[in-house]
């Protein structure tokens, strides 16, 4: 263990010395001041989990021999027990461990539980969105935080170096005209709709700002890594079946959400309906796909299809150059709103938000005809800077976190 620890510590020191982005995502302060013994951060690949953990660690002022960074996907850590490594580190004065890609460690739940029970040491770890914690008693012992894609608000903060407030969905409904005007005043000569359209293509992942020219290739690499590493490892999916998952994603990217049926998808992809349901669930957990159920299913079992979307607009843009504008708008809305609100789809309108507000997504000339006689209903319109009464600008939905 001694020689292994020295090698890992060398890699750790290099990682901890690297220059980090100045911008800190919205979860930074919450995690930094957290008092929990074990903190977990989960989210899709590329959203900045590792950066966030290292930024928190740099702020905590531990001595270099009291902290260590390990990545469970590194060959050096293959076959090593997390508990035995932590025990060795703790014995020599270790106080804080940063664990990346914890889902690649064998029996990580039990190992973390043992560390929690027998050592006075703090841990912050990251894991794939596809990870599902199965031990309920352990899940209650630590704080788990989801780090979603960059919001449009965060994208604007990085791009313009201007701080913006976030709002609840209800705040936006009640005060959207004033909120939108304040934002427009803050960005001065910048055009909000130009920024919004840039976000649709490039905004979901922070690495856009470090590698703009290769962004789409990095998105493609992210998809492949999630499929061939996370999904394959966690759900025991073979390489040949991973190709079917890629075909499923591409098929969904080309279709409008409710044009898809399980029957037609199973034939196109070449798998049974039972297998297809499993694949959709895997992709949903891995945050490559988003399925939104019909609101009536809240109360009883119904033979209604789910709406299937790519998880965010950058994924959609990377898989097809001819995406339907309506699908793009709905994908943006769902990707921004679903982190803070529940979403269902409805017959009258497009979405039911928090089981209370019905919204219809459309262009600037979208009428209220479909929402006639629907209480608490709103049109969320593209291509407008400021709304009026029950008509809100679509871009503003990106200011919820």
C-alpha positions in Angstrom: 0.0 0.0 0.0 2.9 2.4 0.7 4.3 2.5 -2.8 0.7 2.6 -4.3 -0.1 5.5 -2.0 3.0 7.4 -3.0 2.1 7.0 -6.7 -1.5 8.1 -6.1 -0.3 11.0 -3.9 2.0 12.2 -6.7 -0.9 12.2 -9.2 -3.1 13.9 -6.5 -0.6 16.7 -6.0 -0.5 17.4 -9.7 -4.3 17.5 -9.9 -4.6 19.8 -6.9 -2.1 22.2 -8.3 -3.8 22.6 -11.7 -5.3 26.0 -12.6 -9.0 26.0 -12.2 -11.7 28.1 -13.8 -12.5 31.3 -12.0 -16.2 30.8 -12.4 -17.9 28.8 -9.6 -21.2 27.1 -10.3 -24.3 27.7 -8.2 -23.7 24.7 -5.9 -20.3 25.9 -4.8 -21.3 27.8 -1.7 -23.8 25.2 -0.5 -21.2 22.4 -0.7 -18.4 24.6 0.7 -20.2 25.3 3.9 -21.7 21.9 4.2 -21.0 20.1 7.5 -21.8 16.6 6.4 -19.1 13.9 6.8 -19.7 12.6 3.3 -20.9 14.7 0.4 -21.8 13.3 -3.0 -22.2 15.2 -6.3 -23.8 13.4 -9.2 -24.6 14.6 -12.7 -23.9 13.9 -16.4 -20.4 13.9 -17.7 -19.0 17.2 -18.6 -21.0 19.4 -16.3 -18.1 20.3 -14.0 -18.3 17.9 -11.1 -14.5 17.4 -10.8 -13.8 21.2 -11.1 -16.4 21.9 -8.4 -14.9 19.5 -6.0 -11.4 20.8 -6.5 -12.6 24.4 -6.2 -14.2 23.5 -2.8 -11.0 21.8 -1.7 -8.9 24.8 -2.6 -11.1 27.0 -0.4 -10.8 24.8 2.7 -7.1 25.4 3.4 -6.1 21.9 4.4 -2.3 21.1 4.5 -1.1 19.1 1.5 -0.5 16.0 3.5 -4.1 16.1 4.9 -5.9 15.8 1.5 -5.8 13.5 -1.4 -7.5 13.2 -4.7 -8.2 9.9 -6.3 -10.0 8.9 -9.5 -11.5 5.4 -9.5 -11.2 5.1 -13.3 -7.4 5.4 -13.1 -5.5 2.1 -13.7 -3.6 2.6 -10.5 -6.8 2.3 -8.5 -8.0 -0.9 -10.3 -8.9 -3.5 -7.7 -8.0 -1.4 -4.7 -10.4 -1.3 -1.8 -11.6 2.3 -1.0 -11.8 1.4 2.7 -8.3 0.1 2.9 -6.9 3.1 1.0 -8.8 5.5 3.3 -7.7 3.5 6.4 -4.0 3.9 5.4 -4.4 7.6 4.6 -6.3 8.2 7.9 -3.6 6.4 9.9 -1.0 8.9 8.6 -3.0 12.0 9.4 -5.4 12.2 6.4 -8.5 14.4 6.9 -10.1 14.9 3.5 -10.5 12.6 0.4 -11.8 13.7 -2.9 -13.1 10.7 -4.9 -13.8 11.1 -8.6 -15.9 8.6 -10.7 -16.9 6.6 -7.6 -19.2 4.4 -9.6 -16.2 2.7 -11.1 -15.1 1.4 -7.6 -16.2 -2.1 -6.6 -18.8 -2.2 -3.8 -18.5 1.6 -3.3 -21.6 1.8 -1.2 -20.5 -0.7 1.4 -16.9 0.8 1.3 -18.2 4.3 2.0 -20.5 3.0 4.8 -17.5 1.4 6.5 -15.4 4.6 6.2 -18.3 6.6 7.6 -18.7 4.2 10.6 -15.0 3.7 11.5 -13.1 6.8 10.6 -13.3 10.5 11.4 -12.5 11.6 7.9 -14.4 13.8 5.4 -15.2 12.7 1.9 -16.5 14.5 -1.2 -17.2 12.2 -4.2 -18.6 12.5 -7.7 -20.6 9.9 -9.6 -22.4 9.4 -12.8 -26.1 10.3 -13.0 -26.7 6.7 -13.9 -25.6 5.6 -10.4 -28.5 4.5 -8.2 -27.8 4.3 -4.5 -29.5 1.1 -3.3 -28.7 1.1 0.4 -31.4 3.3 2.0 -29.7 3.4 5.4 -26.5 4.6 3.9 -28.3 7.2 1.7 -29.6 8.9 4.8 -26.0 9.4 6.1 -24.7 11.7 3.6 -25.7 14.8 1.6 -26.3 14.2 -2.1 -26.4 17.1 -4.6 -27.2 17.0 -8.3 -25.2 19.2 -10.6 -27.2 19.8 -13.8 -26.0 21.2 -17.1 -25.1 24.9 -17.2 -28.3 27.0 -17.0 -28.7 29.8 -19.5 -28.2 32.2 -16.5 -24.8 30.6 -15.7 -23.9 30.7 -19.4 -24.6 34.4 -19.5 -22.6 35.0 -16.3 -19.5 33.3 -17.8 -19.9 34.8 -21.2 -20.5 38.4 -20.0 -18.8 38.4 -16.6 -22.0 39.7 -15.1 -23.8 38.3 -12.0 -27.5 37.5 -12.3 -30.0 36.4 -9.7 -31.9 33.1 -10.0 -35.7 32.9 -9.5 -38.4 30.4 -8.7 -40.8 29.5 -11.4 -43.6 31.3 -9.6 -41.4 34.4 -9.3 -41.0 34.4 -13.1 -44.8 34.0 -13.7 -45.6 36.8 -11.3 -42.9 39.3 -12.2 -41.4 38.3 -15.5 -41.7 41.7 -17.2 -39.7 43.5 -14.5 -37.2 40.6 -14.2 -36.6 40.5 -18.0 -36.2 44.2 -18.2 -33.6 44.2 -15.4 -31.6 41.5 -17.1 -31.7 43.4 -20.4 -30.5 46.5 -18.7 -27.6 44.5 -17.1 -26.3 43.2 -20.4 -26.3 46.6 -22.1 -25.4 46.2 -25.7 -25.5 42.4 -25.8 -28.6 40.9 -27.5 -30.3 38.4 -25.2 -31.8 36.4 -28.2 -28.4 36.1 -29.8 -27.0 34.8 -26.5 -30.0 32.4 -26.2 -29.4 31.0 -29.7 -25.7 30.5 -28.9 -26.7 28.7 -25.7 -29.1 26.3 -27.6 -26.1 25.0 -29.6 -23.2 25.3 -27.2 -24.4 26.1 -23.7 -25.0 22.9 -21.8 -21.4 22.1 -20.9 -18.8 24.4 -19.4 -16.0 23.0 -21.6 -17.4 25.2 -24.4 -15.5 28.1 -23.0 -12.2 26.3 -23.0 -12.5 24.5 -26.4 -15.1 26.3 -28.6 -13.7 24.9 -31.9 -13.9 21.3 -30.7 -17.1 21.6 -28.7 -19.3 19.3 -30.9 -16.6 16.6 -31.0 -16.3 16.8 -27.2 -20.1 16.4 -26.9 -19.9 13.3 -29.2 -17.0 12.0 -27.0 -19.2 12.7 -23.9 -22.0 10.6 -25.4 -19.7 7.7 -26.2 -18.1 7.8 -22.7 -21.5 7.8 -21.0 -22.6 4.8 -23.1 -19.5 2.7 -23.3 -18.3 3.4 -19.8 -21.2 4.4 -17.4 -24.1 2.6 -19.0 -22.1 -0.5 -20.0 -20.6 -0.8 -16.5 -23.6 -0.1 -14.4 -26.2 -2.0 -16.4 -24.0 -4.7 -17.9 -24.9 -3.8 -21.5 -22.6 -5.4 -24.1 -20.8 -3.3 -26.7 -23.1 -4.6 -29.5 -26.1 -3.5 -27.6 -24.5 -0.1 -26.8 -24.7 0.5 -30.6 -28.4 -0.1 -30.4 -28.6 2.6 -27.7 -26.8 5.0 -30.0 -29.3 4.2 -32.7 -32.1 4.8 -30.3 -30.7 8.2 -29.3 -30.3 9.2 -33.0 -33.9 8.0 -33.9 -35.3 10.1 -31.0 -33.3 13.2 -32.1 -35.0 13.0 -35.5 -38.6 12.8 -34.4 -41.1 14.9 -32.7 -41.7 13.7 -29.1 -45.2 12.3 -29.6 -44.6 10.9 -33.0 -42.7 8.1 -31.4 -44.4 4.9 -30.3 -42.8 2.0 -28.4 -43.8 -0.4 -31.2 -42.2 1.7 -34.0 -39.1 2.4 -31.9 -38.6 -1.3 -31.0 -38.8 -2.2 -34.7 -36.4 0.6 -35.7 -33.8 -0.2 -33.1 -34.3 -4.0 -33.4 -35.1 -4.9 -29.8 -38.2 -6.2 -27.9 -40.5 -3.7 -26.2 -39.4 -4.9 -22.8 -35.7 -4.3 -23.7 -36.6 -1.0 -25.2 -38.2 0.1 -21.9 -35.0 -0.8 -20.1 -32.9 1.1 -22.6 -35.0 4.2 -22.2 -34.6 4.0 -18.4 -30.8 3.6 -18.7 -30.5 6.6 -21.0 -32.8 8.7 -18.8 -30.8 7.9 -15.7 -27.6 8.7 -17.6 -29.1 12.1 -18.5 -28.8 11.5 -22.3 -32.6 11.2 -22.6 -35.5 12.7 -20.8 -38.9 11.0 -20.7 -41.9 13.0 -19.5 -45.1 11.2 -18.6 -48.7 12.1 -19.2 -50.2 14.0 -16.2 -53.1 11.5 -15.9 -50.5 8.8 -14.9 -50.2 10.6 -11.5 -53.4 9.0 -10.5 -53.9 5.8 -12.4 -52.2 3.4 -14.8 -53.0 4.5 -18.4 -52.0 3.4 -21.9 -50.5 6.8 -22.8 -47.0 7.1 -24.3 -44.3 9.1 -22.7 -42.8 12.1 -24.4 -39.2 11.4 -25.2 -36.6 14.2 -25.6 -32.8 14.4 -25.7 -31.7 15.7 -22.3 -30.5 19.1 -23.5 -30.2 21.2 -26.7 -26.5 20.7 -27.1 -27.0 16.9 -27.3 -29.8 17.5 -29.8 -27.7 19.7 -32.0 -24.8 17.3 -31.9 -26.9 14.4 -33.2 -28.9 16.2 -35.9 -28.6 19.4 -38.0 -32.3 19.3 -38.9 -34.0 19.3 -35.5 -37.6 20.5 -35.5 -37.8 24.0 -34.0 -40.8 23.0 -31.8 -38.7 20.1 -30.4 -35.8 22.4 -29.8 -38.0 24.8 -27.8 -39.5 22.1 -25.7 -36.1 20.5 -25.1 -34.8 23.8 -23.8 -37.8 24.4 -21.6 -37.7 20.9 -20.1 -33.9 21.0 -19.5 -34.1 24.4 -17.7 -37.2 23.8 -15.7 -37.0 20.1 -14.6 -34.1 20.8 -12.1 -36.4 22.8 -9.8 -39.9 21.8 -10.9 -41.9 18.7 -11.7 -43.0 18.3 -15.3 -45.8 16.3 -16.9 -47.2 16.7 -20.4 -50.9 17.5 -21.0 -53.5 17.3 -23.7 -54.3 21.0 -23.6 -50.9 22.8 -23.7 -47.5 21.2 -23.6 -46.5 20.9 -20.0 -47.9 20.9 -16.5 -45.4 22.5 -14.1 -45.4 21.6 -10.4 -48.9 20.1 -10.9 -50.4 23.6 -11.0 -49.3 25.7 -14.1 -50.1 24.7 -17.7 -47.8 26.1 -20.3 -47.8 26.1 -24.1 -44.4 26.5 -25.8 -44.3 28.3 -29.2 -43.1 31.1 -31.4 -43.7 34.8 -30.8 -47.1 34.7 -32.5 -48.4 31.7 -30.5 -52.0 32.3 -29.5 -53.9 31.2 -26.4 -56.4 29.2 -28.4 -55.2 25.8 -27.1 -55.3 27.1 -23.5 -58.8 28.5 -23.7 -60.6 27.9 -20.4 -57.5 26.3 -18.8 -56.8 27.9 -15.4 -53.3 29.0 -14.4 -52.2 28.8 -18.1 -49.3 30.6 -19.8 -47.7 30.9 -23.2 -43.9 30.6 -23.2 -42.9 32.3 -26.4 -39.6 32.1 -28.4 -38.2 35.2 -30.3 -39.4 37.8 -27.8 -37.3 39.8 -25.3 -40.0 40.8 -22.9 -43.4 39.3 -22.3 -46.8 40.7 -21.3 -49.3 39.4 -18.7 -49.5 35.6 -19.3 -47.0 35.5 -22.2 -43.4 35.0 -21.1 -40.2 34.9 -23.1 -38.8 31.4 -23.4 -35.2 32.5 -22.8 -36.2 33.6 -19.3 -36.8 29.9 -18.3 -33.0 29.6 -18.1 -32.9 31.8 -14.9 -34.3 29.2 -12.5 -30.8 28.1 -11.1 
